[in-house]
Amino acid sequence: MHENWVFGYGSLMWNPGFRFAERRRAVIHGYHRSLCMLSHMYRGTPDRPGLVLGLDSGGACHGIAFRVADADWAETRAYLHAREQVTYMYQELVKPVRLIGNDARKVTALFYGVNRTHRQYAGHLSLADQLHYVRQGHGQSGSCVDYVQSTVRHLREEGIRDHPLEKLVHALRI
């Protein structure tokens, strides 16, 4: 039996924007959550970019997997493409993720990983550089500071600790 899954690691975790039949904690291996993409629209502008999350290669990332019914799959894919591929700074990928909890198992999920060749890919930034971009970023979806703080708050609610993001949130308060 084929199932349709989507893996969320940032705002998709708490604001998926599509219908789903099931929502589960999950982990993907070979990728890690990283504040590594310059935002020119949602959390910044081309003149004053903010930063948004991406899944970059290496490590592992805990997030949320959403099972989508076959009847909703085409609409979900179209929605995600419109949301995540505005400037094609992500690659649409399909890889195994491990569901956590009762009925722990591997499923194949759609997700959006960083495109390291894209002009908005910032790579690994120092804490000082992250603070600069996060503090200046404000776009169509609001401030980058709010985005980062909201991400950490929602990760904690899910029982997920992301130490680099928590360190950044702590530094934002100083």
C-alpha positions as CSV (number, residue, x, y, z in Angstrom):
1,M,0.0,0.0,0.0
2,H,1.4,3.4,-1.0
3,E,1.0,6.3,1.4
4,N,1.6,10.0,0.8
5,W,3.7,11.7,3.5
6,V,5.1,15.2,3.8
7,F,7.9,16.0,6.3
8,G,7.9,19.4,8.0
9,Y,10.9,20.8,9.9
10,G,10.0,24.5,10.3
11,S,6.8,26.5,10.0
12,L,5.2,23.6,8.1
13,M,5.2,21.7,11.4
14,W,2.6,24.0,13.0
15,N,1.2,25.7,10.0
16,P,0.9,23.1,7.3
17,G,-1.8,24.8,5.3
18,F,-3.1,21.6,3.8
19,R,-5.5,18.8,4.8
20,F,-3.9,15.7,6.4
21,A,-5.2,12.4,7.7
22,E,-2.5,11.8,10.3
23,R,0.3,13.9,12.0
24,R,3.3,12.1,13.6
25,R,6.6,13.0,15.1
26,A,9.4,11.8,12.8
27,V,13.1,12.0,12.1
28,I,15.0,12.2,8.8
29,H,18.6,11.1,8.6
30,G,21.2,12.7,6.4
31,Y,19.8,16.2,6.8
32,H,19.7,18.8,9.6
33,R,17.6,21.9,10.3
34,S,19.6,25.0,9.5
35,L,18.9,28.7,9.4
36,C,20.8,28.9,6.1
37,M,18.5,30.5,3.5
38,L,18.3,34.2,2.8
39,S,14.7,35.3,2.7
40,H,13.9,38.0,0.1
41,M,10.1,37.7,0.5
42,Y,8.5,36.0,3.5
43,R,10.9,37.2,6.2
44,G,13.0,39.9,4.5
45,T,13.5,41.8,1.2
46,P,16.3,41.7,-1.4
47,D,17.7,44.9,0.2
48,R,17.4,43.6,3.8
49,P,17.2,39.8,3.7
50,G,16.2,37.8,6.7
51,L,16.9,34.1,7.2
52,V,14.7,31.1,7.0
53,L,15.2,27.4,7.7
54,G,16.2,24.8,5.3
55,L,17.2,21.1,5.5
56,D,20.9,21.0,4.7
57,S,22.9,17.9,4.2
58,G,24.4,16.0,7.2
59,G,23.1,14.9,10.5
60,A,19.5,14.2,11.4
61,C,16.4,16.3,12.0
62,H,13.4,15.7,14.1
63,G,10.1,17.2,12.8
64,I,6.6,16.2,11.9
65,A,5.3,13.9,9.2
66,F,1.9,14.4,7.7
67,R,0.0,11.6,6.0
68,V,-2.1,13.0,3.2
69,A,-5.1,11.1,1.7
70,D,-4.8,10.2,-2.0
71,A,-7.8,12.4,-2.8
72,D,-5.9,15.4,-1.4
73,W,-2.4,14.6,-2.7
74,A,-2.5,16.6,-6.0
75,E,-3.9,19.7,-4.2
76,T,-1.3,19.3,-1.4
77,R,1.6,19.0,-3.9
78,A,0.4,22.1,-5.8
79,Y,0.0,24.1,-2.6
80,L,3.4,23.1,-1.3
81,H,5.0,23.9,-4.7
82,A,3.5,27.4,-4.6
83,R,4.5,27.9,-1.0
84,E,8.0,26.5,-1.0
85,Q,9.2,27.1,-4.6
86,V,8.7,30.8,-5.1
87,T,12.3,31.3,-6.0
88,Y,13.3,27.7,-6.2
89,M,15.7,28.0,-3.3
90,Y,14.7,24.5,-2.2
91,Q,14.8,21.1,-3.9
92,E,11.7,19.0,-3.8
93,L,12.9,15.6,-2.5
94,V,11.4,12.3,-1.5
95,K,13.3,10.2,1.1
96,P,12.7,7.8,4.0
97,V,11.7,9.2,7.4
98,R,11.2,7.2,10.6
99,L,7.9,7.8,12.4
100,I,8.3,8.0,16.2
101,G,6.0,6.5,18.8
102,N,3.5,3.7,18.5
103,D,3.8,1.9,15.2
104,A,7.3,3.3,14.6
105,R,8.2,2.6,11.0
106,K,9.9,4.0,8.0
107,V,7.8,5.8,5.4
108,T,8.8,7.8,2.3
109,A,8.1,11.5,2.6
110,L,8.2,14.6,0.4
111,F,10.2,17.5,1.8
112,Y,12.1,20.6,0.7
113,G,15.9,20.5,1.1
114,V,18.2,23.4,0.4
115,N,19.5,24.1,-3.0
116,R,23.2,24.8,-2.2
117,T,23.7,26.4,-5.7
118,H,20.9,28.9,-5.2
119,R,22.0,32.6,-4.7
120,Q,19.9,32.7,-1.5
121,Y,21.9,29.9,0.1
122,A,23.9,31.4,2.9
123,G,25.5,28.2,4.2
124,H,26.8,27.9,7.7
125,L,26.8,31.4,9.3
126,S,28.4,32.5,12.5
127,L,26.1,33.5,15.4
128,A,26.9,37.2,14.8
129,D,25.9,36.9,11.1
130,Q,22.7,35.1,12.0
131,L,21.8,37.8,14.5
132,H,22.4,40.5,11.8
133,Y,20.1,38.9,9.3
134,V,17.4,37.9,11.8
135,R,17.3,41.3,13.4
136,Q,17.0,43.1,10.1
137,G,14.6,40.7,8.3
138,H,11.0,41.7,7.8
139,G,8.9,40.6,4.9
140,Q,5.4,39.6,3.8
141,S,5.0,37.1,6.6
142,G,6.4,39.4,9.3
143,S,9.6,39.7,11.2
144,C,12.4,37.2,11.1
145,V,12.8,37.6,14.9
146,D,9.2,36.4,15.4
147,Y,9.8,33.5,12.9
148,V,12.8,32.2,14.9
149,Q,11.2,32.7,18.3
150,S,8.0,31.0,17.1
151,T,10.0,28.1,15.6
152,V,11.8,27.5,18.9
153,R,8.6,27.7,20.9
154,H,6.8,25.2,18.6
155,L,9.8,22.9,18.6
156,R,9.7,22.8,22.4
157,E,6.0,22.2,22.4
158,E,6.7,19.1,20.3
159,G,9.5,18.0,22.7
160,I,12.2,18.8,20.1
161,R,15.3,20.6,21.2
162,D,17.3,22.5,18.5
163,H,20.4,23.8,20.3
164,P,21.7,26.2,17.6
165,L,18.2,27.8,17.3
166,E,17.9,28.0,21.1
167,K,21.3,29.7,21.3
168,L,20.2,32.2,18.7
169,V,16.9,33.0,20.6
170,H,18.9,33.5,23.8
171,A,21.3,35.9,22.0
172,L,18.3,37.8,20.6
173,R,17.2,38.7,24.1
174,I,20.6,40.2,25.0
